[in-house]
Amino acid sequence: MDVPGIREDFPCLHKEINGKLPIYLDTACTALRPKQVIDAMNEYYTEFPACGGRSVHKFGTEVTIRCDESRDQLQRLLNAERPEEIIFLKNTTEGINLLSHTLGLKKGDIVLTGDKEHNSNLVPWQVLTTRAGTKHQIFKSNDDGSFSMENLKEKLSPDVKLISIAEVSNLDGSTVPAKDLIEVAHDNGSLVLFDGAQSVPHRKMDVQELDLDFLCFSIHKMCGPSGMGVLYGKYDLLDGLDTFLVGGSSVADTTYDDYKLLRPPQKFEAGLQNFAGIIGTCAAVEYLMNIGMEEIHEYEKSLNRIATDLLSNIPGLTILGPGAAYRGGITAFIIDGMEPHDVAMILDEVANVMIRSGMHCNNSWFNDHGIRGSSRASFYIYNTEDEVRIFAEELEKIVQEFR
Ligand SMILES: Cc1ncc(COP(=O)(O)O)c(C=O)c1O
């Protein structure tokens, strides 16, 4: 992978702050954007800033073509069967909320999630219990944070209609065995929704090979614009869902008394869309696919191995989750006697090393474990081995001085 070449594409990596370049290790929160994405979005605003799918003039037609291209690009990324299986939304959170409203789950149905879900894959199911009388159950991970098939199987029953789980955890990077999990779920008659916020940007995803039912992810975590997300669903499943947001662009026709909905994806894309975002999405996906999703995954793992080795020598530091090989590009850690926010603030202050700290929207897991939060470094295509070393060295100095 041509990391120096990739870094050239990210303008913010070349602007010194207090005499030093920034070291951005917070991609699990949101990724940096290359100039190809920024240019694509600017192109929309400067060249053809009109409405797609409605107006028949040249600007409108250009937007429609670009949006179709973007959907096709995402179809290729996921190896979806049809572009109509790609729904443009705001983010992962909106995708999961959409499904919680439209799956038609009813009293007594069980939604099963893991024990390390982001609030966005927890609260919608908790709310549904009050709204529809469904039940929400959790199956626990192994003690080292890895996925437990045994614990999942123990929870299965005919009432489990949906298993909704982060394919890669933002809490510790641990990854579920996707194919096995889906097979087990389908044998039980359950649908599977992957929260792909931390997986789709970082590894090859083949929804047909996996036989995955639904997948939600956020484009801002994969070098694309903020405010863009995707819901993938098997076409027949999407076609059978209830409606969520409705209005202009989601209907074929209306009278004063009635309406006729369009079919997916339009059925779920009511109102004027984020056209610059959709066009920027296409550029981001193209950018990542040109590098290669498998290469990206391998590179992140190699950085994570270095980080894990170096951090393991720091006294009082515990890395959350299983070994480096199973944590993609995420290294989350706790330091005895130090507050995670202090660690993050000092790293930023002394070395421009930007990491995340706190509960990472995984409050339920931290509360259950009586832990106040963690610090988390996450690596992506623009990070270098040198940056990882600087991060580890600076962290070690901070621990020596402040712990
Ligand atoms: C695993 C996981 N799920 C869901 C989300 C929510 O993503 P968004 O805020 O883009 O909807 C995140 C964001 O950090 C995440 O890491």
The ligand as a Gaussian input file, in Angstrom:
#p B3LYP/6-31G(d) Opt

LIG

0 1
 C      -20.367000       0.093000      16.072000
 C      -21.065000       1.400000      15.825000
 N      -22.364000       1.417000      15.588000
 C      -23.038000       2.541000      15.353000
 C      -22.405000       3.751000      15.340000
 C      -23.185000       4.986000      15.083000
 O      -22.775000       5.582000      13.893000
 P      -23.427000       6.958000      13.442000
 O      -23.257000       7.897000      14.583000
 O      -22.650000       7.343000      12.229000
 O      -24.855000       6.667000      13.161000
 C      -21.032000       3.800000      15.592000
 C      -20.316000       5.101000      15.657000
 O      -19.350000       5.261000      16.313000
 C      -20.345000       2.598000      15.831000
 O      -19.038000       2.588000      16.070000

